[in-house]
Amino acid sequence: MVASAVVGMIALSFIIFVIFMLAGSYQLDEEKLMMNRSSVLVDTEGNVITNLYMENREFVSITEIPEYVQQGFVAMEDSRFYEHQGIDFRAIGRALYRDILAGAKVEGGSTITQQLAKNLFLSNEKAWLRKTNEVLIAMNLERRYSKEEILEMYLNQIYFGHGAYGIEAASQLYFNKPAKELTVYEGASLVAVGNAPSTFSPLNEADRNKERRDLVLTVMAQQGYLSSEEASSYQDAPVETDHQEYVLDEALFTYIDMVMDEASERYNMSNNELLTGGYRIVSPINLAFQHETYQALHDERFYPEGSKDAQGTMMFMDVNTGGVLAAQGGKDYVRRGLNRLNVNRSPASTFKPLAVYAPALESGMYHPYSTLKDELLLYEDETEDGYTPRNASGVYSGEMTLYDSLVQSANAPAVWLLNEMGLSDSVRQLKKFGLQVPDRQLSLALGGLYEGVTPYEMTKSYRSFAHEGQLIEPHFIKDIYDSNGKRVGGANLVETEVMSEQTAWSMTRMLEQVMKEGTGATDVQTTSPIAGKTGTQGYPNVAGAVRDAWFVGYTPEVVGSVWMGYDTTNQPTDEQYFTGGSQHPTRLFQAMVNKLPASNQGTAFVKPEGVKDLEPPIAMEEITNFEASYSLGGNGFLSVQLEWEAFEDDRMEFNVYEVHDDERKRVATNLTEPRYSEGRYNPFSIPSYQIVAYDPVTEVEGSESEIVKPSFEFSFSLNP
C-alpha cells in the first residue's frame, strides 16, 4: 500500500514537471541569478577603503575556490551532484517515503541546484506548489548552466552567519584570508557553518562546529575525496579562527554618503543598485587625511571657550583634478544624516572676493590698487532707515586701496565698490562661479545673504582663484566599474573659464597677503603657502556673539573650506551662539594643511605664463630735505634747481608744482630722480615750488613737500 502511494506520488510529480516545463523556463530571472554583491570603494592606488553592501558578499570565481572546499560541500549537500540533471529522484523518493510515514514534511532531499533555485527565486514556505516550482527552476538551471557555474553560484549565495554571504565573505570573516587560501579543515568548518549558521558558528559554537566539521571530513573520506589518514589528521586540528569583525568607521560616513549621492545624481544609480551591484568605485579620497580631518574636527583645542560643543565642517579638494581628498559633514555626523557641507550658511567676508573684488577686476575699471572710499556712508535700500555698513575696527581712513580693503577685510570700501560697480555685475559673476543667490541688496558685498551658500559651493568657487580662473566640478567618484570590470562612469574633468588668468592671479596674490598681514595671519607655521579669506557673521542680539565662522582658502595643490557654528544659528538664540571668530576655522585649516600628504604639498604659487605679477604696494614716505635755489645762467637768464631726499622704494615718482599765491601749476610729472631744474628769463617773477610724491602702481599722488621759495646762489654758467 505504502509502496503504491510512493509510486503514485512520483508519477504525479513527473506529470506536473512536464506540464509546467515551459512555464518554468520563464522563472529564471537573470537579475536574481546575479545575486546581491558588495560594491567596493577603493582609492586611486587600488587600496580598499570600505565595502558597500546590503548583503556582505564578494563574488568569486569557482577557480578561486579550492577543489577540496568544493568537494566538501558536494559530499555533504549533494553527493550525486555531478550525476543528476538538477533533480535527484533517489533522494526525492526517499524523502517522500519518510514524509508519508511521518505524516508531515520531515526531509528535504533537495539537490544543490534545488537549494540554489529556492534561495534565489522562492520563499522558504514548505508547500507542494513551491516544491514543484523549485524542481522546475532547478531543471532549467541545469539546462542553461554547467555544473561548475551552478556550484559557483551556490557557493557565492550561501549565508554563513554574522552578516557574511558567500564563501569569500565567510573566509574573510572567520579566518581573515581569501577563500583561495583556505585549508582543508577550514573549508570543512565552513561547510558545517553553511548547514546551520547559528548552530555551528565557529565563533559562538566552536565545539559544535568541530563536531560537524569532523563529520564533513569523515564523509569526504567515505566518498573518496580524502584518504582515511588525511581525514583523521585534519580532525586533530583545533578550530582556530581569526575573527575580523567589521567595525563601522565613522570617519568615513560623510564621504561614503557623498559617493552614494554622486552616484545617484550623476550616474542615475539608486542606493540599492550601488549596494547590490558589485561595483568597483575608484575615489580620489586620501584615507589617512580623511582620518586626520575627522580627528581634528573633534579636537576641542580648535574651538573657543564656551563653544566646545559647536559644530564644524571641512572639505578639501585637489586643485588640479577636482577630486575630493577629504570631507566631514559634522562632528556627530551619522549615515544619511544632516550633511552640513550642503547646508546654506551666511558666508560673511569669505564672499567678498567672489561678489565684489573679482567682478571689479574683471570689469577692467578697477585694479588692485584702485582707491576706494572708506567712509561711514548711508545708502538707500529697501529698508526705511537705509543701509550703513560699518568697519569691524570702527576706524575709517577716508580712502583705501582695493588691495588694503581686501587684506584688512574692511566693510565700508567693499560696499562702496559694489555700489559703484553695480549689483548686476556682481550677480553675473556669481552665476559664473555657480552661485545662484536671490539677494539684490548691497549687503551682498559682506556675505549677508538671505538664503546663504554651502561650504561645498564655496570650495568649488575658490578653486577658480587657485587654478587660472577655471571652475571644475568637485567629484567623489573618479571611475565606476561594474562586476564584469567594464567602466560605466567617471568624473568629467571639464573646466569652465569664469574669469581671466590675470584676475585669478591678482586675487591669489592679495589673498596670500590676507594670510601674511591681514585677518588670516596667525602664529601657525604651515608647510605650504596659503591664500584665503576669513569670514565672521555676527549675531547682533549679543555683544561679541557669532553665527557663522569661516575660512575658505587654498594652497598651490589643495582648496578647501572650514565652517564652525551651531545648527540653530540660522535662527539663533541668545543662549546658543559661537563665542569666537574666524581665527578658529583659520587655525584648523592651517593645521590640516600641515597634515596633507607629501603629494599635495606645494612650495609656492606659480604665476601663469603671460600674466603680470602683482607688485607689492609702495610705502609712501614724507618728502624731506627739500631745497630750492636759483642762479644766473643755464637755459635762461636764471636757472632754478630743486633737490630732495630720495625714497627707499625707487619705484616712487614725483610731480613738481609751481606755486603763485594760492594757485598751483604742475610743471613736471613722473620724475624718477629726486631733482629738477628749469631755466627762467624773468628775474622778477620767481615762483615757489612744491614736490608731490606719485605712486605709479596706484596711480595716485601722495605726500607733499613744504612750499619753498628758491634762494639765490651766486654762480654763472653759459649754456654751450
Wavefront OBJ file of the C-alpha trace (Angstrom):
o trace
v 0.000 0.000 0.000
v 2.728 2.382 1.012
v 4.825 1.456 -1.992
v 1.903 2.143 -4.335
v 1.461 5.566 -2.787
v 5.110 6.354 -3.320
v 4.957 5.300 -6.962
v 1.846 7.410 -7.426
v 3.450 10.481 -5.946
v 6.493 10.098 -8.196
v 4.274 9.761 -11.249
v 2.280 12.819 -10.229
v 5.429 14.843 -9.790
v 6.624 13.827 -13.239
v 3.311 14.851 -14.823
v 3.459 18.235 -13.098
v 7.031 18.630 -14.318
v 6.011 18.019 -17.953
v 3.033 20.411 -17.729
v 5.000 23.264 -16.191
v 8.284 22.740 -18.018
v 7.613 25.658 -20.340
v 6.422 27.874 -17.503
v 9.483 27.001 -15.503
v 11.726 28.334 -18.215
v 10.279 31.805 -17.659
v 11.059 31.805 -13.951
v 14.795 32.233 -14.379
v 15.205 35.903 -13.556
v 18.715 36.756 -14.729
v 18.967 39.664 -12.273
v 18.311 37.319 -9.348
v 20.999 34.999 -10.633
v 23.429 37.871 -10.305
v 22.707 37.989 -6.553
v 23.393 40.910 -4.256
v 27.085 41.643 -4.466
v 29.086 44.011 -2.306
v 30.478 47.047 -4.045
v 33.928 48.160 -3.036
v 35.289 51.688 -2.609
v 38.997 51.976 -3.402
v 41.435 54.859 -3.682
v 43.317 55.719 -6.848
v 46.096 53.303 -5.870
v 43.619 50.419 -5.615
v 43.683 50.213 -1.827
v 40.346 49.135 -0.386
v 38.674 51.886 1.638
v 35.460 50.063 2.539
v 32.806 47.711 1.212
v 29.330 48.969 0.416
v 26.624 46.364 0.648
v 23.138 45.347 1.543
v 24.437 41.790 1.877
v 28.130 41.366 2.599
v 29.019 39.299 -0.426
v 32.071 39.396 -2.647
v 31.559 37.198 -5.678
v 34.478 34.921 -6.556
v 35.048 32.624 -9.483
v 34.885 28.856 -8.966
v 38.569 28.817 -9.937
v 39.299 30.868 -6.797
v 37.710 28.247 -4.550
v 39.960 25.281 -3.695
v 38.773 21.989 -5.128
v 38.671 20.322 -1.704
v 36.330 23.051 -0.447
v 34.035 22.396 -3.401
v 34.216 18.673 -2.658
v 33.268 19.195 0.976
v 30.030 20.958 0.029
v 29.190 18.357 -2.614
v 29.869 15.479 -0.204
v 27.555 16.863 2.481
v 24.854 18.557 0.451
v 24.517 16.602 -2.784
v 26.754 13.566 -3.272
v 25.305 12.841 -6.734
v 25.607 16.463 -7.866
v 27.688 15.646 -10.941
v 25.368 12.802 -11.976
v 21.816 14.184 -11.865
v 20.167 16.874 -14.020
v 19.024 19.066 -11.165
v 16.711 16.536 -9.532
v 17.909 13.502 -7.611
v 14.941 11.144 -7.904
v 16.504 8.718 -5.424
v 16.666 11.442 -2.807
v 13.141 12.643 -3.640
v 11.735 9.115 -3.363
v 13.480 8.606 -0.055
v 12.210 11.942 1.256
v 8.638 11.315 0.089
v 8.637 7.896 1.683
v 9.755 9.309 5.044
v 7.304 12.227 4.806
v 4.413 9.853 4.198
v 5.429 7.638 7.081
v 5.666 10.684 9.364
v 2.536 12.328 8.011
v 4.400 15.633 7.548
v 7.379 17.238 5.808
v 10.430 15.949 7.653
v 13.134 15.614 4.981
v 14.031 17.797 2.061
v 16.021 15.693 -0.316
v 16.956 18.810 -2.315
v 19.973 18.940 -4.579
v 22.449 21.808 -4.624
v 20.681 23.060 -7.753
v 17.318 22.967 -5.982
v 18.721 24.811 -2.975
v 20.072 27.487 -5.322
v 16.672 27.727 -7.031
v 14.872 28.014 -3.702
v 17.213 30.608 -2.229
v 17.266 32.821 -5.302
v 13.727 32.567 -6.597
v 11.379 31.189 -3.937
v 10.295 31.640 -0.337
v 11.083 29.147 2.424
v 7.466 28.068 2.667
v 7.118 24.257 2.715
v 4.336 23.687 0.206
v 3.872 21.294 -2.665
v 3.455 24.095 -5.228
v 6.646 25.757 -4.064
v 8.411 22.412 -4.240
v 7.151 21.909 -7.757
v 8.408 25.344 -8.828
v 11.736 24.564 -7.192
v 12.048 21.396 -9.255
v 11.121 23.168 -12.479
v 13.564 26.013 -11.903
v 16.325 23.568 -10.966
v 15.806 21.634 -14.176
v 16.012 24.823 -16.207
v 19.157 25.904 -14.360
v 20.766 22.626 -15.339
v 19.741 23.162 -18.956
v 21.276 26.633 -19.109
v 24.384 26.359 -16.944
v 27.259 23.953 -16.431
v 27.829 22.163 -13.131
v 30.765 24.458 -12.399
v 28.629 27.557 -12.955
v 25.844 26.232 -10.732
v 28.270 25.328 -7.948
v 29.907 28.733 -8.285
v 26.542 30.472 -7.860
v 25.668 28.229 -4.928
v 28.911 28.835 -3.029
v 28.600 32.572 -3.553
v 24.963 32.591 -2.437
v 25.058 30.700 0.878
v 24.548 32.631 4.122
v 27.320 31.837 6.622
v 26.098 33.867 9.600
v 27.255 37.139 11.178
v 26.226 39.058 8.057
v 28.529 37.144 5.685
v 27.113 35.938 2.383
v 29.134 33.698 0.109
v 32.324 31.741 0.598
v 34.658 34.739 0.176
v 32.988 36.910 2.825
v 32.827 33.923 5.175
v 36.511 33.146 4.710
v 37.432 36.766 5.440
v 35.091 36.916 8.444
v 36.179 33.722 10.194
v 39.771 33.251 9.055
v 40.916 36.662 7.735
v 42.027 35.216 4.414
v 40.650 34.908 0.894
v 38.801 31.719 0.020
v 41.603 30.552 -2.260
v 43.863 30.205 0.815
v 41.506 28.068 2.914
v 42.927 24.827 4.281
v 41.020 21.541 4.041
v 39.814 21.682 7.659
v 38.947 25.391 7.440
v 36.888 24.629 4.351
v 35.175 21.789 6.256
v 34.356 24.256 9.058
v 32.616 26.484 6.542
v 30.685 23.518 5.155
v 29.490 22.933 8.715
v 28.504 26.588 9.141
v 26.538 26.607 5.888
v 24.274 23.857 7.192
v 23.064 25.964 10.149
v 24.973 29.214 10.828
v 23.559 29.918 14.284
v 24.134 26.343 15.446
v 27.599 25.700 14.061
v 29.274 29.129 14.135
v 32.981 28.655 14.925
v 32.858 31.950 16.814
v 29.996 31.164 19.179
v 29.814 27.362 18.982
v 33.375 26.156 18.431
v 32.766 22.691 19.909
v 29.695 22.095 17.788
v 31.499 23.396 14.723
v 34.369 20.968 15.307
v 31.967 18.082 15.744
v 30.188 18.925 12.499
v 33.464 19.709 10.735
v 34.861 16.308 11.655
v 31.731 14.698 10.246
v 32.288 16.559 6.985
v 35.852 15.257 6.825
v 34.627 11.700 7.514
v 32.034 11.901 4.727
v 34.654 13.286 2.345
v 36.832 10.265 3.113
v 33.879 7.899 2.606
v 33.239 9.413 -0.813
v 36.875 9.195 -1.853
v 37.803 12.859 -1.677
v 40.229 12.209 1.177
v 42.051 9.179 2.490
v 41.147 7.946 5.975
v 44.577 9.010 7.173
v 44.146 12.542 5.782
v 40.713 12.887 7.336
v 41.997 11.697 10.698
v 44.932 14.116 10.559
v 42.668 17.079 9.750
v 40.279 16.105 12.528
v 43.101 16.513 15.053
v 43.411 20.198 14.177
v 41.627 22.558 16.581
v 39.087 25.094 15.354
v 41.108 28.303 15.196
v 39.532 31.484 13.908
v 40.919 34.930 13.140
v 37.723 36.876 13.501
v 37.671 40.117 11.534
v 34.671 41.918 12.884
v 33.510 44.671 10.586
v 33.710 47.929 12.510
v 31.932 50.956 11.113
v 34.484 53.706 10.515
v 32.700 56.903 11.498
v 35.427 58.980 9.897
v 34.197 57.742 6.501
v 30.472 58.327 6.972
v 30.308 61.697 5.197
v 32.486 60.607 2.313
v 30.556 57.372 1.744
v 27.247 59.219 1.677
v 28.598 61.782 -0.773
v 29.847 58.963 -3.006
v 26.356 57.457 -2.971
v 24.728 60.837 -3.610
v 27.038 61.462 -6.549
v 26.324 58.010 -7.991
v 22.619 58.793 -7.831
v 22.762 62.355 -9.164
v 25.366 61.969 -11.913
v 25.114 58.312 -12.923
v 21.460 57.615 -12.105
v 22.344 54.736 -9.768
v 19.981 54.072 -6.899
v 21.399 53.309 -3.477
v 20.017 49.776 -3.778
v 21.789 49.269 -7.087
v 25.067 50.540 -5.692
v 24.802 48.340 -2.595
v 23.943 45.188 -4.504
v 25.598 45.540 -7.887
v 29.175 44.527 -7.142
v 30.646 47.781 -8.437
v 34.229 48.867 -8.038
v 34.269 52.577 -7.239
v 37.557 54.441 -7.564
v 37.622 57.509 -5.359
v 40.131 60.375 -5.022
v 39.941 60.074 -1.214
v 43.126 60.068 0.825
v 42.246 57.733 3.689
v 44.908 58.973 6.109
v 43.936 62.601 5.502
v 40.237 61.749 5.873
v 41.019 60.398 9.337
v 43.112 63.475 10.157
v 40.186 65.775 9.370
v 37.854 63.646 11.485
v 40.154 63.710 14.485
v 40.842 67.441 14.182
v 37.143 68.245 13.927
v 36.680 66.563 17.333
v 39.720 68.231 18.896
v 38.479 70.789 21.430
v 41.670 72.818 21.076
v 40.363 74.255 17.829
v 37.182 75.604 19.426
v 36.815 78.675 21.653
v 35.862 78.508 25.300
v 32.129 78.401 25.623
v 31.714 76.729 22.226
v 33.486 73.420 22.641
v 30.235 71.729 21.594
v 29.923 73.732 18.377
v 29.561 72.005 15.041
v 32.045 72.141 12.210
v 32.594 71.017 8.623
v 35.621 70.547 6.425
v 36.167 69.803 2.760
v 39.451 69.598 0.867
v 39.768 69.176 -2.885
v 42.667 68.612 -5.249
v 43.158 71.887 -7.127
v 44.217 70.227 -10.374
v 41.632 67.451 -10.725
v 38.683 68.488 -8.565
v 38.924 65.182 -6.701
v 37.770 65.500 -3.090
v 40.511 64.305 -0.738
v 38.503 64.538 2.481
v 35.066 65.644 3.633
v 33.427 65.894 7.059
v 29.769 66.875 7.353
v 29.753 67.478 11.100
v 31.200 66.363 14.415
v 28.341 63.939 15.103
v 27.542 63.024 11.522
v 25.519 59.835 11.090
v 24.905 57.895 7.880
v 22.312 59.608 5.707
v 22.065 62.354 8.331
v 22.385 66.138 8.178
v 25.380 66.865 5.961
v 26.436 70.375 6.905
v 28.631 70.625 3.811
v 25.346 71.011 1.949
v 23.625 73.372 4.406
v 23.280 77.034 3.435
v 25.069 79.477 5.738
v 25.854 83.152 5.666
v 29.394 83.231 4.191
v 30.268 86.635 5.703
v 33.505 88.170 4.389
v 34.584 84.996 2.564
v 32.056 86.187 -0.022
v 33.858 89.474 -0.738
v 36.374 88.013 -3.218
v 33.542 86.370 -5.169
v 30.895 89.089 -5.042
v 32.999 92.272 -5.113
v 36.704 92.117 -5.808
v 36.862 89.558 -8.629
v 33.962 91.192 -10.525
v 35.619 94.602 -10.081
v 38.922 93.408 -11.546
v 37.112 91.591 -14.350
v 35.296 94.773 -15.330
v 38.598 96.382 -16.296
v 37.606 99.564 -14.474
v 39.498 98.704 -11.305
v 42.874 97.254 -10.437
v 44.283 96.011 -7.117
v 45.498 99.486 -6.149
v 42.426 101.434 -7.189
v 41.358 103.851 -4.493
v 38.060 103.169 -2.749
v 36.122 105.320 -0.320
v 36.434 104.227 3.273
v 33.776 106.324 4.936
v 30.714 105.777 7.099
v 28.041 106.269 4.444
v 24.296 105.836 4.349
v 22.920 104.013 1.318
v 19.326 103.915 0.281
v 17.879 100.431 0.171
v 14.617 98.591 0.755
v 14.614 99.327 4.471
v 13.151 102.535 5.809
v 16.341 103.553 7.624
v 18.706 102.751 4.768
v 21.930 100.740 4.998
v 25.131 101.855 6.711
v 27.974 99.313 6.559
v 30.487 99.606 9.379
v 34.081 98.504 9.644
v 34.668 95.982 12.391
v 37.507 98.173 13.677
v 35.287 101.239 13.887
v 38.004 103.202 12.078
v 37.567 104.908 8.686
v 40.551 106.258 6.771
v 38.659 108.169 4.104
v 40.404 106.353 1.276
v 41.781 102.850 0.957
v 43.099 100.792 -1.930
v 41.202 97.734 -3.105
v 44.238 95.720 -2.048
v 44.180 97.016 1.517
v 40.421 96.756 1.845
v 40.612 93.047 0.993
v 43.624 92.319 3.182
v 42.136 94.166 6.159
v 38.589 92.955 5.387
v 37.197 96.464 5.629
v 33.446 96.554 5.085
v 32.807 100.176 4.103
v 35.025 100.224 0.967
v 33.717 96.812 -0.162
v 30.125 98.067 -0.088
v 31.132 101.357 -1.710
v 32.811 99.447 -4.534
v 29.786 97.205 -5.084
v 27.548 100.265 -5.200
v 29.820 101.966 -7.733
v 30.242 98.833 -9.825
v 26.590 97.807 -9.755
v 24.826 94.750 -8.383
v 24.256 93.318 -11.852
v 27.999 92.811 -12.453
v 28.315 91.048 -9.114
v 25.333 88.759 -9.680
v 26.551 87.916 -13.180
v 29.964 86.909 -11.851
v 28.447 84.899 -9.003
v 26.454 82.879 -11.524
v 29.696 82.063 -13.309
v 31.009 80.745 -10.014
v 27.933 78.505 -9.846
v 26.326 80.541 -7.054
v 22.647 81.282 -7.582
v 21.661 83.770 -4.889
v 18.367 85.695 -4.826
v 19.861 88.640 -2.916
v 19.847 92.002 -4.684
v 20.979 94.422 -1.991
v 24.315 95.958 -1.040
v 24.759 93.659 1.964
v 25.614 91.057 -0.693
v 29.129 92.531 -0.579
v 29.583 91.356 3.016
v 28.043 87.912 2.564
v 24.894 88.871 4.419
v 22.724 86.555 2.351
v 19.089 85.689 2.863
v 19.485 82.003 1.956
v 23.244 81.626 2.146
v 25.634 79.259 0.394
v 27.164 75.924 1.355
v 30.753 75.000 2.259
v 30.697 72.680 -0.755
v 29.823 75.603 -3.050
v 32.455 77.872 -1.511
v 35.164 75.250 -2.001
v 34.126 74.804 -5.611
v 34.090 78.565 -6.285
v 37.501 79.319 -4.734
v 39.096 76.711 -6.965
v 38.868 79.190 -9.836
v 41.198 81.565 -7.949
v 43.605 78.719 -7.372
v 43.654 77.463 -10.948
v 43.891 80.219 -13.561
v 40.255 81.309 -13.418
v 38.909 77.847 -14.264
v 35.931 76.267 -12.491
v 35.668 72.480 -12.167
v 33.016 70.276 -10.641
v 34.237 68.540 -7.470
v 33.959 64.766 -7.593
v 33.944 61.935 -5.089
v 33.934 59.253 -7.800
v 36.789 59.067 -10.281
v 35.686 55.874 -12.020
v 32.976 53.234 -11.628
v 33.372 49.679 -12.940
v 30.628 47.061 -12.987
v 31.004 43.494 -11.728
v 32.497 42.494 -15.092
v 35.176 45.184 -14.918
v 33.578 47.448 -17.513
v 33.842 51.187 -16.861
v 30.316 52.546 -16.622
v 31.006 56.089 -15.442
v 33.558 58.519 -14.149
v 34.472 62.102 -13.418
v 34.232 64.646 -16.181
v 37.284 66.868 -15.778
v 35.933 69.638 -17.997
v 36.945 73.127 -16.864
v 34.985 76.324 -17.453
v 36.598 79.741 -17.592
v 34.852 82.082 -15.165
v 37.436 84.871 -15.061
v 40.723 85.800 -16.665
v 44.041 84.344 -15.594
v 45.125 87.862 -14.688
v 42.206 88.373 -12.315
v 42.734 84.962 -10.717
v 46.440 85.635 -10.195
v 45.870 89.111 -8.762
v 43.290 87.660 -6.373
v 45.733 84.943 -5.320
v 48.432 87.495 -4.582
v 46.050 89.582 -2.469
v 44.624 86.545 -0.667
v 48.188 85.489 0.135
v 48.623 88.805 1.910
v 45.438 88.172 3.893
v 47.339 85.273 5.472
v 50.591 87.193 5.932
v 49.458 90.531 7.269
v 45.677 90.581 7.275
v 42.786 88.896 9.065
v 44.150 85.412 8.326
v 47.532 85.992 9.953
v 48.188 83.667 12.906
v 51.251 82.273 14.630
v 50.814 78.888 12.889
v 53.644 77.979 10.523
v 52.423 75.968 7.546
v 54.198 73.549 5.242
v 52.615 75.136 2.159
v 51.773 78.757 1.368
v 48.089 79.601 1.783
v 45.840 82.132 0.096
v 42.403 82.591 1.568
v 39.762 84.661 3.244
v 38.263 84.717 6.706
v 34.627 85.354 7.481
v 32.747 86.129 10.686
v 28.992 86.598 10.658
v 27.950 88.317 13.860
v 24.790 87.812 15.895
v 23.546 91.304 16.783
v 21.445 90.344 19.815
v 24.509 89.564 21.941
v 27.724 91.578 22.000
v 30.614 89.542 20.583
v 28.367 86.644 19.547
v 28.892 84.937 16.184
v 26.519 82.996 13.976
v 28.992 81.572 11.449
v 32.789 81.474 11.455
v 34.535 80.630 8.191
v 37.780 80.151 6.414
v 37.951 79.379 2.705
v 41.312 79.112 1.023
v 43.839 77.143 -0.945
v 47.438 76.099 -1.335
v 49.143 75.513 -4.699
v 47.695 71.983 -4.620
v 44.568 71.896 -2.434
v 41.487 74.091 -1.989
v 39.107 73.782 0.938
v 36.738 75.321 3.428
v 36.124 75.150 7.168
v 32.920 76.306 8.861
v 32.162 76.452 12.576
v 28.962 77.314 14.383
v 25.685 75.779 15.541
v 22.899 74.164 13.568
v 20.387 76.552 15.136
v 22.251 79.759 14.378
v 20.435 80.387 11.123
v 17.739 81.260 13.670
v 19.978 81.886 16.703
v 19.000 82.194 20.302
v 20.513 84.347 22.999
v 21.711 81.169 24.701
v 23.385 79.391 21.777
v 25.928 81.151 19.606
v 29.577 80.811 18.628
v 31.855 82.617 21.084
v 34.857 83.035 18.790
v 35.673 84.436 15.390
v 37.243 83.320 12.129
v 40.644 82.689 13.715
v 39.360 79.298 14.880
v 38.455 77.826 11.467
v 41.577 79.511 10.078
v 43.824 77.690 12.539
v 42.017 74.445 11.828
v 42.570 74.905 8.089
v 46.251 75.643 8.664
v 46.610 72.555 10.865
v 45.093 70.422 8.103
v 47.457 71.880 5.507
v 50.297 70.618 7.676
v 48.722 67.140 7.596
v 48.408 66.987 3.819
v 50.200 64.072 2.158
v 53.519 64.861 0.519
v 51.982 64.635 -2.961
v 49.652 67.516 -2.099
v 52.230 69.847 -0.587
v 53.299 72.895 -2.587
v 56.228 75.245 -2.107
v 54.900 78.320 -3.940
v 52.096 79.599 -6.120
v 53.214 79.607 -9.759
v 52.375 82.592 -11.935
v 50.793 81.576 -15.253
v 52.790 82.445 -18.349
v 51.897 85.804 -19.850
v 50.314 87.150 -16.670
v 51.598 90.273 -14.946
v 52.634 89.802 -11.366
v 51.091 91.965 -8.698
v 53.749 94.289 -7.408
v 53.695 94.977 -3.695
v 52.357 98.392 -2.728
v 54.815 101.275 -2.486
v 55.362 102.553 1.017
v 54.566 106.252 0.992
v 57.203 108.339 2.800
v 57.429 112.006 3.741
v 59.373 114.238 1.356
v 62.335 115.583 3.307
v 65.342 117.821 2.784
v 63.662 119.795 0.000
v 65.914 122.587 -1.165
v 65.300 125.154 -3.914
v 67.758 127.677 -5.313
v 68.348 129.790 -8.412
v 71.425 131.201 -10.061
v 72.428 133.172 -13.127
v 72.723 131.388 -16.431
v 71.608 127.969 -17.580
v 68.762 127.542 -20.042
v 67.544 131.055 -19.329
v 68.654 134.233 -17.664
v 68.153 132.370 -14.400
v 68.392 128.649 -13.546
v 66.188 127.088 -10.832
v 67.494 123.966 -9.078
v 65.292 121.689 -6.899
v 66.580 118.727 -4.856
v 65.095 116.476 -2.151
v 65.693 113.177 -0.352
v 65.148 110.007 -2.427
v 62.650 107.361 -1.276
v 63.811 103.891 -0.311
v 61.476 102.371 -2.923
v 62.922 103.501 -6.244
v 59.580 102.883 -7.975
v 58.243 106.119 -6.489
v 57.855 109.045 -8.908
v 57.465 112.781 -8.304
v 55.473 115.690 -9.682
v 56.698 119.301 -9.464
v 54.351 122.245 -8.964
v 54.908 125.978 -9.264
v 53.023 127.931 -6.640
v 51.866 131.516 -7.292
v 49.982 132.897 -4.332
v 47.062 130.437 -3.964
v 47.415 128.906 -7.411
v 49.364 125.747 -8.159
v 50.556 124.669 -11.607
v 52.175 121.321 -12.435
v 55.355 121.840 -14.425
v 56.903 118.342 -14.324
v 55.499 114.814 -13.959
v 56.730 111.308 -13.288
v 60.232 112.247 -12.273
v 62.221 109.194 -11.231
v 65.175 111.110 -9.763
v 64.913 113.454 -6.704
v 65.976 116.586 -8.604
v 64.609 119.075 -11.087
v 65.889 122.175 -12.887
v 64.439 124.735 -15.251
v 65.535 127.973 -16.833
v 63.685 131.255 -16.353
v 64.073 134.572 -18.216
v 62.238 136.926 -15.863
v 64.310 137.637 -12.763
v 61.409 139.486 -11.214
v 58.991 136.521 -11.307
v 60.383 133.540 -9.479
v 57.599 131.306 -8.006
v 57.670 129.000 -5.037
v 57.810 125.238 -5.638
v 56.295 122.100 -4.139
v 57.128 118.426 -4.713
v 54.354 115.811 -4.597
v 55.064 112.064 -4.480
v 53.303 109.978 -7.149
v 52.644 106.227 -6.798
v 52.668 104.722 -10.335
v 51.213 101.456 -9.002
v 48.086 103.016 -7.547
v 48.268 105.965 -9.951
v 47.603 108.446 -7.154
v 49.567 111.295 -5.604
v 50.644 111.035 -2.028
v 52.802 113.017 0.352
v 53.562 116.690 -0.346
v 56.655 118.686 0.482
v 56.535 122.059 2.057
v 56.258 125.042 -0.319
v 59.697 126.564 -0.786
v 60.819 129.836 -2.402
v 64.183 129.370 -4.165
v 67.072 131.218 -2.618
v 69.786 132.927 -4.715
v 73.152 131.266 -5.101
v 75.847 133.265 -6.886
v 77.120 131.303 -9.854
v 77.247 131.847 -13.548
v 77.117 129.393 -16.354
v 76.706 129.703 -20.083
v 74.686 127.155 -21.992
v 77.079 125.796 -24.599
l 1 2 3 4 5 6 7 8 9 10 11 12 13 14 15 16 17 18 19 20 21 22 23 24 25 26 27 28 29 30 31 32 33 34 35 36 37 38 39 40 41 42 43 44 45 46 47 48 49 50 51 52 53 54 55 56 57 58 59 60 61 62 63 64 65 66 67 68 69 70 71 72 73 74 75 76 77 78 79 80 81 82 83 84 85 86 87 88 89 90 91 92 93 94 95 96 97 98 99 100 101 102 103 104 105 106 107 108 109 110 111 112 113 114 115 116 117 118 119 120 121 122 123 124 125 126 127 128 129 130 131 132 133 134 135 136 137 138 139 140 141 142 143 144 145 146 147 148 149 150 151 152 153 154 155 156 157 158 159 160 161 162 163 164 165 166 167 168 169 170 171 172 173 174 175 176 177 178 179 180 181 182 183 184 185 186 187 188 189 190 191 192 193 194 195 196 197 198 199 200 201 202 203 204 205 206 207 208 209 210 211 212 213 214 215 216 217 218 219 220 221 222 223 224 225 226 227 228 229 230 231 232 233 234 235 236 237 238 239 240 241 242 243 244 245 246 247 248 249 250 251 252 253 254 255 256 257 258 259 260 261 262 263 264 265 266 267 268 269 270 271 272 273 274 275 276 277 278 279 280 281 282 283 284 285 286 287 288 289 290 291 292 293 294 295 296 297 298 299 300 301 302 303 304 305 306 307 308 309 310 311 312 313 314 315 316 317 318 319 320 321 322 323 324 325 326 327 328 329 330 331 332 333 334 335 336 337 338 339 340 341 342 343 344 345 346 347 348 349 350 351 352 353 354 355 356 357 358 359 360 361 362 363 364 365 366 367 368 369 370 371 372 373 374 375 376 377 378 379 380 381 382 383 384 385 386 387 388 389 390 391 392 393 394 395 396 397 398 399 400 401 402 403 404 405 406 407 408 409 410 411 412 413 414 415 416 417 418 419 420 421 422 423 424 425 426 427 428 429 430 431 432 433 434 435 436 437 438 439 440 441 442 443 444 445 446 447 448 449 450 451 452 453 454 455 456 457 458 459 460 461 462 463 464 465 466 467 468 469 470 471 472 473 474 475 476 477 478 479 480 481 482 483 484 485 486 487 488 489 490 491 492 493 494 495 496 497 498 499 500 501 502 503 504 505 506 507 508 509 510 511 512 513 514 515 516 517 518 519 520 521 522 523 524 525 526 527 528 529 530 531 532 533 534 535 536 537 538 539 540 541 542 543 544 545 546 547 548 549 550 551 552 553 554 555 556 557 558 559 560 561 562 563 564 565 566 567 568 569 570 571 572 573 574 575 576 577 578 579 580 581 582 583 584 585 586 587 588 589 590 591 592 593 594 595 596 597 598 599 600 601 602 603 604 605 606 607 608 609 610 611 612 613 614 615 616 617 618 619 620 621 622 623 624 625 626 627 628 629 630 631 632 633 634 635 636 637 638 639 640 641 642 643 644 645 646 647 648 649 650 651 652 653 654 655 656 657 658 659 660 661 662 663 664 665 666 667 668 669 670 671 672 673 674 675 676 677 678 679 680 681 682 683 684 685 686 687 688 689 690 691 692 693 694 695 696 697 698 699 700 701 702 703 704 705 706 707 708 709 710 711 712 713 714 715 716 717 718 719 720
